[in-house]
Amino acid sequence: MRKKVALVLGGTVPHVHLIELLKERGYYTILLDYTPNPPAKNYADEHLAVSTLDKDAVLKVASERNANLVISTNVDQANVTCCYVAEKLGLPKPYSYETALDVTDKQRMKRIMWEHEIPTSKYVQVGSIDDINELNLKYPLMVKPADSNSANGVKRAYNIEELKACLPDALRFSRNGKAIVEEFVSGKEISAYGVVISGKAKVIMHQERVSVYDGEDKVIKCYASLAPSRISEVAAQKAEQILTQIAKAFCLNNTPLFFQGIVNGDDISVIEFAPRVGGGISFQTIQEATGYDIIDAALDSFLNIPITYSDWHPMKGMYAVNQIYGADGIYDRTVGGEQLLRDGVINILSFYKHKGDAIDSSRASSSRIGVMVVDDKSEAGLRKKISDAFSKLDAFDENGRSIIRRDLNLDLLWDSTSPNN
């Protein structure tokens, strides 16, 4: 009897767990990723060097290999490809290809949010410097690519000169050559992770994101996340209501769903959202903190199996996700991590960089070496563990030079991120 075949688009860290779950369900797994050694490569049955953004190339592989499933649980543009191929071949999918376009193109996303009165900042889409001469927007403004992943090309501008300097970078990272310019909303940035069941959302965990504008180019770097986020109970309830509003506006009925937003008092303004699992190791943090396997829920979503959250429980204590940033150089190794895990100072340690990889501080995603998770019942205990971890962890370049950025440290910068600041 022929084994079911699943194409997994993108060799990310979360897809290691996805591949394990697929194998448990009896699938032969083929990983598609154009890079030679993605993190999930050694877990799949096969690895093909195919770009997840090349819809027709993925369609060709799916047809030739008689795929039963084409899936990506945490990469926006790869989800577009999944839905495209699924519609062409009559395979199961979490939502339509048209919906996948709506939720990955920020112009389409913002337009639909405005039409359905989902709270979000005023914006315009631009395609060149000439488009920004008569903007009816209030400074400061945020500039971002219209259809790009991560924080690459995202900048803040305080006047027209800064806007003109920021825009080319945003356009360069945008696949469709467009950028979004929107009014800046002050407050605390959060991510609200949930699931949609029969069109109604349930928040699984909300997490506060802590960022800085780093270096001469003022690159936005999220160096830590704190769960639960330090927001009011009213704002927490609104987060769940907003997730349900988004689900209804975009016809999402059975899928993981999260949004990034700004909380000011009890009010929330949505920055953007995605009907998928969050990036990085958010799936691990959610499972550690609440017992909920959101990757498994995403797999059910792709297979059109109703999602449940019977194994979920409320958070106990505090969890901090700490990004490990590096200075420019060629990465060689990190030391001290295994001992920190053995000593129980940190719960999870995961790496983005491999020996020989370049670290480029001008891009947030290119300057991250790895990430670690710390938890404790108290704020004081959490801060002490973070301080211990950063004092004992070190990273080196190929010349033996320490390149770890200890200044991007939640304990060190805690007072500037408190609710009163």
N, C-alpha and C positions, 0 to 999 in steps of 0.2 A: 504494500500500500504506500502510495507516494506521500511523503511528508509535506505538510503545509509550508509554504515559503513566505517569509516576511522580508521585505526590503526596509532597512533602517537607514534613514537619511541623516547623516551627520554623526561623526565619531566622538561626540561630547561625553563628558563624565556622567551626566544623568543617563545617557544611553547605554552605559555599562549595565546599570540595573535593569533598564528596559530589555536588553538582550537576554539577561538572566530570566526575566519574567516570561519572555516569549518562548524560551527553551522549555521552561516549566509547562507551558501550554502546548508543547509539541511542535513548535515551528523550527524550520531550518532557517537560519538568519544570514542574510547577506548585507553587509555594511557598505554603504556608498559614501565615500568621502574622498575629495580630490587630493588631500594631503597624504604623505606616505605612511605616517605613523600616528594616527589619531589615538586618543586615550582608549577608545572602545575596540580598537582593531583586534587585539588578542582574545577578545571574548566572543566575537562573531565566528560563524562557521567559514565565512569568506569575506574578503575585503576587495572592493572594486574601486579603482581611482576614477570616480565619476563625480562631477560637481552636482551638489544637491540643488543648485539654482538652475541647472539646465533641464528644463521640464521635458523636452523631447528625448534627451539622452536617457533620463530616468524612465520615461515611458517605454523606450526601446528595450531596456533591461527588464522591466516588469513584464513586458509581452514575451520576450524570449525565454524568461525563466518561469513563466506561468505563475507569477506572484499571486498569493491570496490576500496579501496585505502590504500596503506601503505606508510607513509611519514615521513621524518625527514628533517627539513630545515637547520639545523646548526650544525650537529654532523657528522664528517667524517665517522667513522666506522659504525654508524647507517645508513648512506646513502648507504653504501655497502650492508647492510642487506636489505634495501628497494628495491634496484635494483635486488638483488638475488631473493627475494620473488615475486616481480612483474614479473620477467621472468618465474618463475615456474608456476605462476597462470594466466599469460596473462593479467596482470593489467597495467595501464599506468605508465610510469616512465620517468624521464628527460633525461636519457642516459642509455647505456647498463651496465650490470653487469661487463663486462670486462673493460669498461671505468671507472667504479667506483673503480676497483682495481688499474688501472693506476694512478688515481688521489689521492689515499690515501696511496699507498706504495711509499715512497720517492725515493727508488732505481729505480723503474719503471718510476716515474715522472721525475727524473733527466735525466735518459737515453733518454727519448723521447724529453725532452727539448734540450739536446745536439744534438740529431739527426736533430732537426728542427731549430737549430741556435737561440734558445731563450736565451738571455744573462743570464747566471747563473755561479756560481763559480765551479771550478774544484773539483772533489770529488772521493771517493772510498767507497764501502760498505764493512764492516768488521763484522765478527761473533765472534771473540775472540781476546785476547791480542796478540796471535801469528801473526795475520794478519796485525799488524801495524809496524812491525820491518823494513820494506823496503817500506815505503810510498813515492811516488814521488810527495809530496805536500809541499808547503811552509808554515811555521808557521807565525802567529798563526793560529790554526785550530778550527773550530766549530765541536762539537760532539753532535749528537742527535739520538734518537731512530728512526728506519726506518719507523715505522707505529704506532705512538702514538699521542694522542691529547695533546694540551696545551704545556707549556714549560718544563714539567717535564723531567728531564734527559738531558737537553740541557746545555752544558758548553763550555767554551773557554779554549783551551790549548796552552801554549806558547812554550812547549818543549815536548820531548818524555816521560819524567817522569810525567808531568801533564796529558798527553794524556792517559797514562796507568792508572792514578788515576781516570780519568773521564769516561773511557769507560765502566767499569762494571755497573755504574749507568744507562747509556744510554741503555745498553743491557737489564738491568732489567726491564725498562719501555717499551721495545719493545715487541710486541706480537709475532713477527716472529723470535725473537732472533737475529736480525741484527741491526746494527747501521750505520749511515752515518757520515763520516768524510770528511769535506770540508774546502777549504781555506777561511779564514776570509776576508771579503770585508769591508773596512772602508767607512763611510759616514752616511747619515741620513736614518733611517729606516722608511718606509712608508707602509701603506696599501691602495691599490686602489680598491674601491668597484664599481662594475658595473653590467651590464646585457648584455647578448648576444642575439641578435635578428637576425635570419637568418644568423648566423655565424659571425656577425660583432658586436664588443663590443662598449658600451657606458659607460664611467666613470660617475657614479652618485655622488661620493664624494671621495676625497683622504685625508688621515689622517696620521699625523706624530706620530710615536710611540716613547715614551721616556722611556728608561730602565736603570737599574743599576745592577751591580754585587754586591749582598748583602750578608753580613755575611762571616764567615770563609770559608764556602763551595762555595762562589761566585755564589750564585743562581741568575739566570737572572730573574729580576722582572720588568715587564712593569708597571710603576706606573701612567702613564698618556698618553693620546693621544690628539693631537691638530689638529683641522680641520678649514680651509684647511691647509695642510702641507706647510711648508716654503721651496718650491722648485721653480725652474725656470719654465717659461712657456713652454720652450722646453722639459723639463723633464716631465711636466704634459701631453703634447701631446704624448710623448713617452709611457707614462703609458697606454694610450688608445690603442696605436699601439701594445704594448706587450700583452694586454688582447686579442686583436684580433688574434695575433700570437698563443697564447695559445689555443684559441677556435678552430682554424683551425687544430693545431697539434693534439688535443685530440678529434676532431669531436664533439664539443659542439656547438649546434645551438640555443637553447632556454632555457637559464638558468641564474640565478644570477652567478656571477664569481668575485672573488677577488684574488689579489696576495699581498704577503708581499715581499718587495724588499729593496735594499740599493741604495740610490741616492747619487752620487758623481758628483757635477756639473750638467751637462746635461745627464750624463750616469746613467743607471739603471741596477742592477744585481738582478735577481729574486731569492728569498730564497725558497719560495714555494707558492702554490696557491690552491684554492678549488672552484669547481663549486657549490657553496651553499651560504647561508647567513653567514656573519661573526658571530663570537661568542660573548658572553657577551651581552651588550645592544647596539651593533653597529646598529642594526635595528632601535632602538628608536632614536639614534643620527642622523641617515640618514633621518628619517621622520621629526624630529624637524628642521633640517638644510635645507632640500630640498623639504619637502612635499611628498616624495616618500615612498610608502609602499612596501619595498622589500620582506617582508614575503608574501604579497599577490602575488607578482610577482613569488616567489618560488612555491606557490600553483598552479598558472597557469602553471608553468613549469612541475610540476608533473602530471597535468591533460592534458598535451599536448595542452594547449591553448596558442596562440602566446602572448608573453610578449610585453607590451607597456610601455612607460614612459611619457605619455601625461600629467600626474599630477606632473611631476618633475619641479623644478625651481632651478637656480643657488643659491649658498649659499650667505647669507647676514650676515656679521659679522664673529665672531670667536667662536668656540665651543671647550671646553676642557672636556674630559672624565677623571675623577680623581679616580683611584683605592684607596680604603681605606684598608690599610694593618694593621695587628695586630701582636703584640708580642706573643710568645708561651703562651698557656693557654687554659682554657675551656671558650668559649664565653658565656656571659650572656645577654648583652643588649647594645644598642647604644642610646644615648640621643642627643637632639639638632637638629635632622634632620627635624622633622615636622615644627619647627619654621623657619628653613632656607628655607624650601619650601614655607611657608606662606609669608615670607618676600621677596621672589623673588630672594634670593641670589643664589639658585640652582634651576634647572629645573626638574631634575629627581634624585631620590634616590632609589636604589635597593640593596637588600641584598643577599649575598651568604650563610651566616651563620645563623643558628637558635640557640636558647638557648640550651646549652649543647654540641654544636659542638666543636671539638678540633681544635685549630689553631697550625699549624706546620710550622715554618719559613724555614725549610729545603726544602720545596716544594712551588713554587710560587702560585699554585692554592689553596693550603691548607692554605695559610696565608692571603688570601683576605677575608675581612669581608663584603665588599660591594663596591658600585661604585656610584659616583654622577656626574652629568653633569652640567656645568656652561656655559653660553654664554654671550657675550657682543659685542658691535660694535667696541671697541678699545682694544688694548693690555693692556693698563693701567687699564681699567675697568675690564677686565677679571682677571687680576692678583689680583686686590683688592678683587673681589668676592671669588676667590680661597683662599686667605689669611683669609678672614672673615669666610669662611666655615670651614677651618681647626682649627681656633681658637675657634669656638663655638661647633663643633662636638666632641663627646667623645664616647669611647667604653670601656666596663668594662668586666672583667672576673668574675667567680663565687665567688671570694673573694672580689669583689668590687675594684680591682686594675685597674687603667687606662692602657689599652693595645694598644691604637691607635698609629700608626706610623706616627707622624706628620713630621718626617724628610723626608719621601717619598712624597714630596709636590711639584707640578709643579711651584708654585710661588717661593718657597724657592730655587729651583734648576734651575730657568729659565735661568740665565746667562750662565750656563754650557751647556744649550741645544740650545743656539742661533746659527744662521746659520754661524757665524764667528768662532765657536769653534769646 
